[in-house]
Amino acid sequence: MNGTTTGTSPPAVLFWFKIYTGAMTALYALCALASPVLLVLAARMHGDEKVGALVYGVILLAVGLPFAVACALPFCLPRKPWVWVYNLVIVCVGMTSCCILPASVALLIYWIKPDVKLWFNRT
């Protein structure tokens, strides 16, 4: 193949990538949704507990919301060479968590294979 045409059926790893990104989107969305809970609870606390709850609430919102959006984007992005790189970054973000690391490593092994690159027209 010359790299400009792609096969008619997507590589199997794309199914697992969608499961992965869906789970990551849900996880980060839950973090963002937990933020208001902490902020409301902080109003009822005093001293260091209040400061801690406020800080955690703001951090959960500041991290959860952008990462939820970033992990949801692959569901609507086109099949372009740069999207393969973007998705690779999403897989690598999961490597920052020891809980997600096994799934990220497995995805990474299959993500860098030639058939996946060809699916995204990346030569």
Number of C-alpha atoms within 10 A of each C-alpha: 7 8 13 11 11 17 10 7 7 14 17 11 18 15 10 14 23 15 12 20 22 16 15 22 22 16 16 22 21 16 21 23 16 16 23 16 12 19 18 13 15 20 12 9 14 9 8 9 13 17 15 14 20 21 15 17 23 17 14 21 20 14 14 23 18 15 21 22 13 17 26 19 16 19 11 7 12 11 13 14 15 14 17 22 15 17 19 17 14 22 25 16 16 19 17 11 11 10 10 15 16 13 16 23 15 13 19 18 10 16 21 13 12 13 18 19 19 21 23 22 19 19 11
